[in-house]
Each structure stands twice: as C-alpha cells, then as structure tokens.
Amino acid sequence: MLDHEKQIFESEKTLKQLKEQNEENLIWSQEEITSLEEKVEELKKKVYSKLSAAERVSICRHPDRPKSYDYIKNIVEDFTEIHGDRLYRDDHAILAGFGTIGGIKCVIIAQEKGADTDSRLYRNFGMPYPEGYRKALRVMKLAEKFHLPVVCFIDTPGAYPGLEAEERGQGWAIALNLFEMAKLKTPTISVVIGEGCSGGALGIGVTDKIIMLEHSYYSVISPEGCASILWKDAAMKETASKALKLHVEDLMKLDIVDEMIEEPLGGAHHDPTVTFENTKNSIVKNLQALAKARVDALVDLRYEKYRKIGKYTEEIQANLV
C-alpha cells in the first residue's frame, strides 16, 4: 500500500467487512452495496487522477509492479536466452535472447530487477555491470546480422556504480553501446516499463522508437539523487520530481518519447494482464511500422531524432534594478 492509497484501502476494507456481515445477517440491500461500490470506484478515480510526480515515481517502484521477465513470459513466444559477453562473464541484470512477439521474430534485451530477495540479489537489483552492456551489444550485432528487429525493456535505477564495475570499464561499455546503437542497421524499439534512470537506461535505449508505460519514468538522475545534489536534502524529492520532467507526458512534448502505453487505474500492478496486452499491441504496431522503412532511412531518422533532443528556450529580461 502506497501513501496515497491509504484512504482507498480503508474504504475497500470497510466495504469487504460490510459484505461479509451482510452474508450472515442481511442488513444492507443490494442497491446500497452497489452504491457503496460505486463510491469506492469514484474515490479511486479521484485519487489516481491527482497524483503528484513523486507519487507516480512510487507507483513505478512498487514491488509488485511487473518486471521485464514477466513481460517476456507473457508476450514473448519461444524465448531463447543468450548468455555472456565473451570477455568476462554473464551479467544476470540483463536478459538477452531471441523470441517472437505477435508473430514477429525479434531480439529481446531486458533489464531485470528481480521479484523477491533472492532474485533481486541474483539480478543485482537491475543494475548492470559492463559485461551486461557488452552482452546486450553482442546480441544487437546478431540482430543486425540476421536482419531482426531489437526490442529493449528498460527498468533500472542506473548502471552499477561499484569499484569493480569501474575497473572493468563501465563508462566505456555504455558509451560504446550509444555509438553502436546510433548506427545499428535494423529497427529498434525501447519500452520503459519502470525506472529509466541515467546512463544505465540509455545504454540500451538509443532506439528508433521510445515507448513508455504511463507511470514509468525516464531521467538523467533519480529524484532523490537530484534533490541531494541541488538542495543537499533528499527530502526535496517532490520538488525534484516535478522539475525533472521525467514522466511520459512531458517527455512526449519534448519529442524524446514517441508513445505512451496506458496502465490500469492505479498502476500496472493492479492488472498486469491488461498491461501486458497493451504493451504487446504497442510493440507490434511499432515494429510493423518500422518494417516498412528502408534500413538506411531508419539510421538517418534515428540520427535526426537524437539531434533534436535538448531543445531549450531562452528569455532575456530587462534589468529592473
């Protein structure tokens, strides 16, 4: 239960108790029960329609929110995983392999956080090492060789910042991915399903199309990190969340993100099945559209897309002092 959901959970709890009591001793009519149910639904719509930027970030980080592996299990057929970067080891924070989405053969690359304590430790909480990015690039090159589109699922708080990652070339691995993805001669799509934070997300995110789930976020830094740097106080995360323009509506206005995938009321974790279906439909639609373009045209359009990112306006005010 998230902070903004407390009133909803209390109302649902009360309604459930009334229904149970009504089964033993008929006090409330069906019309009255229906009326109470409608009021709870109205409360949900009211609460979820007025979410702040920080509250949406909390939805994005909900422990029950579907992870990349859930999407792979539910929308990818015949997934065959590929392991290792052929230089050091296999990074479990990144899943990579071949599969079929809606009848379209493609390469899937995904950042996986894990669903419980053991799996989160195994997946390093979705924070890839350099070998993860090298594995991703190795599989992208296979996609290019066999003329297969690439679908990337982004969900990471950032690349792993530990000493061993730096010793093995974390910055270089991410930079190389940016360079190679910019000129990859095959259609590419990235889907931000949760946290899309910093270079850790961008390391598999330089694609022809960027799609985001409604309550996911995509940003150069986490709200807490931004608040700590600018205000020396992580408690300023609400202000930072608003200033960063990290949600899909703002990013679409800035021509960074191309499409939003709607989530069920309250977030993807409230109805994962609907979320999987919406995501699959969006991916298939975009893959079909990209398949119609020539490869050299795709690369040129990709270049133009990223050249436009970083628009700004400048206002010069007269000195009134």
Secondary structure, DSSP 4 states (H G I P E B T S, - for coil): --GGGHHHHHHHHHHHHHHHHHHHS--S-HHHHHHHHHHHHHHHHHHHTT--HHHHHHHHT-TTS--HHHHHHHH-EEEEE----SSS---TTEEEEEEEETTEEEEEEEE---SSHHHHHHTGGG---HHHHHHHHHHHHHHHHTT--EEEEEEES-S--SHHHHHTTHHHHHHHHHHHHHT-SS-EEEEEEEEEEHHHHHTTT--SEEEEETT-EEESS-HHHHHHHHTS-GGGHHHHHHHHT-SHHHHHHTTS--EEE---TT-GGG-HHHHHHHHHHHHHHHHHHHHTS-HHHHHHHHHHHHHHTT-----------
